[in-house]
Amino acid sequence: MCREYKVPVAVILFPNFPYVSREAYGYHLYHDLTLKECQRGKMACLDLRSTFKDYQDTDDKRKKLVLSGFDRHPNELANKIAADEIMEKLVISGYPEGGLSGKG
């Protein structure tokens, strides 16, 4: 339907925190399957797992991304990091082939 009406669509894969490492993260299979479906459907898909790689190596760094020790939802910093990446990749750079401009 979106193609029919030329409505741009993008899927954003936001890792579940605490995102520790490729080996320890329990949702890689689901992210990878979603990426494959996006490719199959020729939809823009931005995987944010690598965006947070600089925050994976220590508990102190991982704690900087969540609301609290009791609430592991992304905090303001994590959302800013994600928003900056989305803006850069999907809006400014036109990822992929037109990004959210609908030109792809």
Backbone as a chain_set.jsonl record, in Angstrom:
{"seq": "MCREYKVPVAVILFPNFPYVSREAYGYHLYHDLTLKECQRGKMACLDLRSTFKDYQDTDDKRKKLVLSGFDRHPNELANKIAADEIMEKLVISGYPEGGLSGKG", "coords": {"N": [[0.819, -1.181, 0.0], [1.946, 1.24, 0.777], [3.856, 1.605, -1.249], [2.156, 1.821, -3.424], [0.873, 4.262, -2.93], [3.039, 5.862, -2.796], [4.307, 6.391, -0.316], [6.89, 6.968, 1.83], [8.722, 4.539, 3.679], [10.434, 3.375, 6.533], [12.318, 1.096, 8.466], [13.402, 0.959, 11.733], [15.812, -0.529, 13.631], [16.188, -0.846, 16.856], [18.363, -1.549, 19.411], [17.763, -3.716, 22.218], [18.252, -2.713, 25.49], [20.267, -3.83, 28.288], [22.591, -3.561, 25.741], [25.078, -5.611, 25.215], [27.167, -7.144, 23.814], [27.901, -8.603, 20.599], [28.017, -11.35, 20.967], [26.766, -11.778, 23.452], [24.236, -10.689, 23.257], [20.836, -11.31, 23.133], [18.995, -10.975, 21.062], [19.857, -10.932, 18.45], [19.239, -12.743, 16.375], [16.567, -12.092, 15.773], [16.796, -9.43, 14.962], [18.451, -9.815, 12.725], [16.792, -11.431, 11.098], [14.727, -9.627, 10.636], [16.122, -7.66, 9.199], [16.701, -9.137, 6.868], [14.1, -9.526, 5.878], [13.403, -6.883, 5.345], [15.23, -6.322, 3.299], [14.346, -8.17, 1.415], [11.812, -7.151, 0.932], [12.539, -4.748, -0.122], [12.757, -2.451, 1.509], [13.715, 0.473, 3.294], [15.975, 0.109, 5.926], [17.324, 0.636, 9.023], [19.777, -0.376, 11.099], [20.514, -0.052, 14.377], [22.324, -1.265, 16.072], [25.167, -1.22, 15.734], [25.585, 1.45, 16.126], [25.636, 1.887, 18.829], [27.966, 0.714, 19.662], [30.236, 1.793, 20.923], [29.516, 1.947, 23.524], [29.475, -0.514, 24.701], [31.518, -1.903, 26.028], [31.94, -1.646, 28.84], [30.264, -1.802, 32.045], [29.796, 0.701, 33.184], [29.739, 2.407, 30.949], [27.545, 1.32, 29.554], [25.511, 1.873, 31.381], [25.186, 4.567, 31.037], [23.33, 4.847, 29.078], [20.771, 4.16, 29.841], [17.662, 4.673, 31.669], [17.641, 4.041, 34.452], [18.988, 1.789, 36.981], [16.863, 0.191, 37.483], [15.082, 0.633, 35.485], [15.439, -0.099, 32.32], [14.993, 1.235, 29.96], [15.805, 3.232, 27.073], [17.564, 6.244, 27.683], [17.722, 9.891, 27.645], [20.22, 10.459, 26.408], [20.718, 8.069, 24.915], [18.533, 8.153, 23.189], [19.105, 10.523, 21.825], [21.481, 9.833, 20.518], [20.496, 7.819, 18.839], [18.601, 9.331, 17.384], [20.254, 11.192, 16.071], [21.69, 9.456, 14.4], [19.627, 8.399, 12.825], [18.729, 10.749, 11.598], [21.052, 11.46, 10.148], [21.533, 9.149, 8.491], [19.048, 8.443, 7.253], [17.679, 10.771, 6.558], [19.369, 13.037, 5.84], [21.503, 11.846, 4.302], [20.038, 10.261, 2.63], [19.583, 7.47, 2.773], [18.5, 4.168, 2.131], [19.057, 4.783, -1.341], [17.453, 7.236, -1.746], [16.192, 7.283, 0.669], [14.085, 8.579, 3.173], [12.88, 10.337, 1.519], [11.301, 9.352, -0.422], [12.129, 8.931, -2.96], [13.404, 6.613, -3.589]], "CA": [[0.0, 0.0, 0.0], [2.828, 2.411, 0.815], [4.409, 1.787, -2.594], [1.073, 2.251, -4.289], [0.616, 5.68, -2.676], [4.345, 6.526, -2.729], [4.567, 6.814, 1.057], [8.168, 6.384, 2.244], [8.704, 3.725, 4.892], [11.742, 2.913, 6.997], [12.294, 0.303, 9.687], [14.544, 1.262, 12.594], [16.075, -1.597, 14.591], [16.772, -0.256, 18.059], [18.708, -2.674, 20.287], [17.216, -3.788, 23.567], [19.33, -2.486, 26.447], [21.622, -3.42, 27.944], [23.198, -4.209, 24.587], [26.421, -5.869, 25.726], [28.062, -7.497, 22.716], [27.282, -9.489, 19.606], [27.934, -12.696, 21.526], [25.901, -11.835, 24.632], [22.931, -10.097, 22.973], [19.906, -12.39, 22.829], [18.018, -10.661, 20.027], [20.477, -10.804, 17.119], [18.493, -13.533, 15.396], [15.376, -11.338, 15.382], [17.253, -8.272, 14.179], [18.935, -10.3, 11.437], [15.63, -11.847, 10.307], [14.036, -8.407, 10.212], [16.936, -7.07, 8.126], [16.487, -9.931, 5.648], [12.76, -9.221, 5.373], [13.474, -5.538, 4.774], [15.924, -6.448, 2.015], [13.446, -8.886, 0.508], [10.739, -6.226, 0.581], [13.146, -3.514, -0.64], [12.425, -1.355, 2.409], [14.833, 1.071, 4.022], [16.084, -0.427, 7.274], [18.515, 1.125, 9.703], [20.096, -1.19, 12.269], [21.266, 0.808, 15.291], [23.222, -2.007, 16.966], [26.55, -0.729, 15.639], [25.591, 2.84, 16.597], [25.904, 1.886, 20.263], [29.132, -0.141, 19.939], [31.17, 2.457, 21.836], [28.972, 1.87, 24.881], [29.303, -1.926, 25.026], [32.635, -2.59, 26.676], [31.933, -1.628, 30.312], [28.966, -1.53, 32.666], [29.652, 2.15, 33.357], [29.331, 2.987, 29.67], [26.181, 0.872, 29.261], [24.602, 2.571, 32.299], [24.972, 5.925, 30.533], [22.292, 4.837, 28.057], [19.46, 3.748, 30.357], [17.056, 5.572, 32.654], [18.139, 3.712, 35.787], [19.256, 0.375, 37.17], [15.58, -0.505, 37.562], [14.36, 0.881, 34.24], [16.463, -0.212, 31.276], [14.604, 1.928, 28.741], [16.79, 4.227, 26.634], [17.426, 7.571, 28.265], [17.858, 11.021, 26.726], [21.443, 10.291, 25.617], [20.516, 6.994, 23.944], [17.6, 8.633, 22.165], [19.805, 11.518, 21.002], [22.398, 9.08, 19.648], [19.665, 7.183, 17.821], [18.019, 10.372, 16.53], [21.321, 11.72, 15.214], [21.986, 8.447, 13.38], [18.47, 8.368, 11.922], [18.777, 11.981, 10.803], [22.18, 11.372, 9.209], [21.428, 8.061, 7.516], [17.785, 8.362, 6.519], [17.164, 12.052, 6.085], [20.395, 13.833, 5.164], [22.229, 11.066, 3.296], [19.122, 9.592, 1.718], [19.872, 6.033, 2.842], [19.209, 3.89, 0.884], [18.417, 5.216, -2.587], [16.377, 8.196, -1.574], [15.798, 7.318, 2.072], [12.708, 8.939, 3.494], [12.355, 11.318, 0.57], [10.374, 8.678, -1.308], [12.705, 8.859, -4.295], [14.01, 5.299, -3.777]], "C": [[0.874, 1.26, 0.0], [3.446, 2.672, -0.551], [3.357, 2.346, -3.538], [0.817, 3.748, -4.154], [1.89, 6.506, -2.518], [4.619, 7.154, -1.358], [5.874, 6.17, 1.501], [8.042, 5.67, 3.59], [10.133, 3.366, 5.252], [11.526, 2.142, 8.292], [13.56, 0.648, 10.463], [14.666, 0.137, 13.604], [16.861, -1.018, 15.75], [17.105, -1.4, 19.013], [18.05, -2.571, 21.654], [18.374, -3.624, 24.546], [19.194, -3.406, 27.637], [22.165, -4.251, 26.792], [24.674, -4.394, 24.914], [27.411, -6.138, 24.608], [27.32, -8.399, 21.755], [27.057, -10.872, 20.21], [26.894, -12.797, 22.64], [24.476, -11.346, 24.363], [21.962, -11.169, 22.478], [18.944, -12.146, 21.682], [18.61, -10.54, 18.625], [19.702, -11.556, 16.047], [17.294, -12.74, 14.886], [15.729, -10.097, 14.568], [17.681, -8.729, 12.781], [17.794, -10.76, 10.538], [14.849, -10.637, 9.795], [14.799, -7.715, 9.089], [16.727, -7.809, 6.808], [15.118, -9.644, 5.034], [12.714, -7.829, 4.747], [14.14, -5.578, 3.403], [15.018, -7.113, 0.981], [12.324, -7.966, 0.028], [11.216, -4.896, 0.031], [12.713, -2.289, 0.169], [13.696, -0.817, 3.056], [14.825, 0.527, 5.448], [17.405, 0.037, 7.872], [18.685, 0.344, 11.003], [20.994, -0.366, 13.179], [22.203, 0.048, 16.226], [24.638, -1.455, 16.917], [26.682, 0.712, 16.123], [25.987, 2.92, 18.069], [27.137, 1.067, 20.646], [30.12, 0.48, 20.917], [30.72, 2.406, 23.29], [28.851, 0.429, 25.386], [30.353, -2.492, 25.962], [32.66, -2.554, 28.195], [30.524, -1.353, 30.824], [28.742, -0.034, 32.831], [29.188, 2.824, 32.079], [27.895, 2.593, 29.328], [25.157, 1.606, 30.135], [24.306, 3.993, 31.838], [23.804, 6.01, 29.562], [20.893, 4.526, 28.578], [18.961, 4.709, 31.432], [17.574, 5.323, 34.058], [18.469, 2.229, 35.844], [17.997, -0.462, 37.214], [14.763, -0.365, 36.284], [15.37, 0.957, 33.113], [16.047, 0.429, 29.948], [15.677, 2.948, 28.364], [16.504, 5.588, 27.254], [17.604, 8.646, 27.191], [19.095, 10.881, 25.833], [21.265, 9.221, 24.545], [19.581, 7.436, 22.825], [18.232, 9.691, 21.272], [20.761, 10.835, 20.031], [21.612, 8.445, 18.508], [19.1, 8.223, 16.846], [19.054, 10.964, 15.582], [21.647, 10.748, 14.078], [20.851, 8.359, 12.358], [18.481, 9.598, 11.022], [19.867, 11.896, 9.738], [21.929, 10.345, 8.106], [20.169, 8.111, 6.661], [17.328, 9.685, 5.932], [18.213, 12.796, 5.26], [21.043, 13.06, 4.018], [21.318, 10.362, 2.305], [19.335, 8.096, 1.649], [18.594, 5.241, 2.846], [18.414, 4.442, -0.289], [17.223, 6.123, -2.367], [15.862, 8.283, -0.155], [14.34, 7.653, 2.281], [12.119, 9.965, 2.527], [11.357, 10.696, -0.38], [10.891, 8.536, -2.717], [13.234, 7.464, -4.628], [13.117, 4.312, -4.439]], "O": [[0.572, 2.23, -0.696], [3.554, 3.824, -0.973], [3.635, 3.232, -4.347], [0.571, 4.428, -5.15], [1.843, 7.683, -2.158], [5.095, 8.284, -1.256], [5.964, 4.944, 1.546], [7.356, 6.13, 4.503], [10.948, 3.084, 4.374], [10.669, 2.488, 9.105], [14.659, 0.629, 9.91], [13.727, -0.128, 14.355], [18.054, -0.738, 15.632], [16.209, -2.155, 19.392], [17.816, -1.479, 22.17], [19.376, -4.33, 24.436], [18.064, -3.749, 27.986], [22.198, -5.48, 26.855], [25.439, -3.43, 24.89], [28.401, -5.418, 24.476], [26.238, -8.899, 22.064], [26.017, -11.49, 19.983], [26.211, -13.815, 22.75], [23.591, -11.579, 25.187], [22.25, -11.86, 21.501], [18.147, -13.026, 21.356], [17.926, -10.09, 17.705], [19.531, -11.058, 14.934], [17.037, -12.721, 13.682], [15.042, -9.759, 13.603], [17.321, -8.109, 11.78], [17.823, -10.506, 9.334], [14.371, -10.63, 8.661], [14.193, -7.236, 8.131], [16.592, -7.185, 5.755], [14.992, -9.531, 3.814], [12.053, -7.627, 3.728], [13.671, -4.942, 2.459], [14.934, -6.679, -0.168], [11.938, -8.001, -1.141], [10.408, -4.013, -0.254], [12.356, -1.248, -0.383], [14.634, -1.567, 3.329], [13.78, 0.493, 6.097], [18.469, -0.155, 7.284], [17.835, 0.402, 11.891], [22.112, -0.018, 12.8], [22.821, 0.662, 17.096], [25.249, -1.243, 17.965], [27.774, 1.146, 16.49], [26.597, 3.897, 18.504], [27.335, 0.758, 21.821], [30.776, -0.242, 21.668], [31.473, 2.785, 24.187], [28.192, 0.184, 26.396], [30.09, -3.489, 26.635], [33.352, -3.374, 28.8], [29.701, -0.753, 30.133], [27.627, 0.452, 32.64], [28.337, 3.713, 32.118], [27.115, 3.425, 28.866], [24.06, 1.922, 29.674], [23.281, 4.563, 32.212], [23.331, 7.103, 29.25], [19.924, 4.62, 27.825], [19.737, 5.458, 32.024], [17.908, 6.263, 34.779], [18.256, 1.5, 34.875], [18.04, -1.675, 37.009], [13.854, -1.156, 36.033], [16.074, 1.956, 32.965], [16.683, 0.189, 28.922], [16.377, 3.468, 29.233], [15.355, 6.023, 27.337], [17.633, 8.353, 25.996], [19.027, 11.154, 24.635], [21.622, 9.441, 23.388], [19.812, 7.13, 21.655], [17.927, 9.753, 20.081], [20.842, 11.213, 18.862], [22.017, 8.524, 17.348], [19.119, 8.018, 15.633], [18.757, 11.209, 14.413], [21.854, 11.163, 12.938], [21.102, 8.257, 11.157], [18.264, 9.489, 9.815], [19.636, 12.219, 8.573], [22.094, 10.645, 6.924], [20.227, 7.844, 5.461], [16.652, 9.703, 4.903], [17.963, 13.145, 4.106], [21.125, 13.558, 2.895], [21.773, 9.914, 1.252], [19.272, 7.513, 0.566], [17.653, 5.635, 3.536], [17.19, 4.547, -0.205], [16.106, 5.796, -2.765], [15.174, 9.24, 0.201], [13.461, 7.077, 1.639], [10.984, 10.408, 2.703], [10.635, 11.412, -1.075], [10.166, 8.066, -3.594], [13.485, 7.154, -5.793], [13.515, 3.167, -4.652]]}, "num_chains": 1, "name": "protein.A"}
